[in-house]
Amino acid sequence: MNMSIRDVIIVGAGPSGLSAAIAAKQRGLDYQVLEQGVLVNSIYRFPPQMVFFTTPELLEIGGLPFVSPYEKPTRAEALKYYRKVVDTYDLQIAYEEKVESIEREQEGAGGAGGPGGSGRSGGSGGEDHVFAVTTRSKRGVQRVRHARNVVMAIGYYDRPVMIGVPGEDLPHVHHYYGEPHRHYRQRVVIVGGGNSAAESALEMYRAGAHVTMVHRAPSLKSTIKYWVRPDIENRIKEGSVAARFNACVTAIRPASVIVRSDKSRATGQLIGSGPHDASVPAVSNVRTDSTERPNPSAEGPAPGDQHVEEEIPADAVYLLTGYRTDADLLCRAGVVLNDRSAPVFDRDTFETNVSGLFVAGGAVAGVDTGTIFIENGRFHGEKIIEVIARRCG
């Protein structure tokens, strides 16, 4: 086959992918990092004012110290640190190239071969096969690169969980929170009950927005940062932030959302409308009914429960309901997923059922994204490269 075949292609330039790249360079492997966005794209997409829930040394990779005057580093400091990492090691990264497919090809067969392929062949992680990794650049240019091994360090933050209701694609609906100023004196509905929902609710409330939180569970998530929890709970209790628990959004309209609550379990009517423009109603068109839910597995009250349906005015809607890795890309590459939508892989080597195809960082999590952080995912890449280096040696 007349083509260049690298030892390893690393998909994703987050902390886990960068850790793998550093290890590959130190071991003299022929490697390439492919990144669909910018360096540490997930961190870049965090709110500009975000503070990490960890200490600087737990974000370190490549043995480079992360020096910060703060106990908990900021997003800006993290971006600066990872730029320093790439400069120090002079890592080989192609930016704004999105991977469209990963296929195994028979080496020496003129590029023929089908996608995926399960079962371990041992040896070099692909003695008779190479991977063809097809990418498309931001400018629409398609390119195919080849390698004997692929490390999927793709994270999950670029793929928000869709709630599947009419109006989710309207322009005032967002899956990522940025800064609060734009929502001064606006009605904002936040769907979700985790840390992102709580922090954004507090920030927008303090910037003068009228905030309503909608969460399908009876209370906020236990994973909320310990210094944020009492703040958001007290704001809800005093009515500064309105809240609906045991509730779900059933439709999004250009200027409102439809929320359905379980009357038997709901925590009362929406409390308050915020400190500004109190004459504007927080809730309109309240209707009580008792209906069968067509899909028992869907969010919302159980069949036969009595519902309260409300139309809540909304100038902006934030669906902060979590994120998932690109399971479709993994499946098309032949990777088997478990019942948590996570790839099946060897816990010692991080190799999937596809020989030579590894997963690292957030890519291993499936729906359990709360189990993988930079603090533990940063070690995956080095372990994977150890395996690849032994095989290539």
HELIX and SHEET records of a PDB file:
HELIX    1   1 PRO A   15  GLN A   26  1                                  12    
HELIX    2   2 ASN A   41  TYR A   44  1                                   4    
HELIX    3   3 PRO A   56  LEU A   59  5                                   4    
HELIX    4   4 ARG A   75  TYR A   89  1                                  15    
HELIX    5   5 HIS A  181  HIS A  183  5                                   3    
HELIX    6   6 ASN A  195  ARG A  206  1                                  12    
HELIX    7   7 ARG A  229  GLU A  238  1                                  10    
HELIX    8   8 ALA A  327  ARG A  332  1                                   6    
HELIX    9   9 GLY A  361  VAL A  364  5                                   4    
HELIX   10  10 THR A  369  THR A  371  5                                   3    
HELIX   11  11 ILE A  374  GLY A  377  1                                   4    
HELIX   12  12 HIS A  380  CYS A  392  1                                  13    
SHEET    1   A 6 ILE A  93  ALA A  94  0                                        
SHEET    2   A 6 TYR A  31  LEU A  34  1                                        
SHEET    3   A 6 ILE A   5  VAL A  11  1                                        
SHEET    4   A 6 GLN A 142  MET A 152  1                                        
SHEET    5   A 6 HIS A 129  SER A 137 -1                                        
SHEET    6   A 6 GLU A  97  GLN A 106 -1                                        
SHEET    1   B 5 ILE A  93  ALA A  94  0                                        
SHEET    2   B 5 TYR A  31  LEU A  34  1                                        
SHEET    3   B 5 ILE A   5  VAL A  11  1                                        
SHEET    4   B 5 GLN A 142  MET A 152  1                                        
SHEET    5   B 5 LEU A 357  VAL A 359  1                                        
SHEET    1   C 5 VAL A 173  HIS A 174  0                                        
SHEET    2   C 5 ALA A 316  LEU A 319  1                                        
SHEET    3   C 5 ARG A 187  VAL A 191  1                                        
SHEET    4   C 5 HIS A 210  VAL A 214  1                                        
SHEET    5   C 5 ALA A 242  ARG A 244  1                                        
SHEET    1   D 4 ALA A 247  ARG A 253  0                                        
SHEET    2   D 4 SER A 256  ASP A 262 -1                                        
SHEET    3   D 4 GLN A 306  PRO A 313 -1                                        
SHEET    4   D 4 SER A 284  SER A 290 -1                                        
END                                                                             
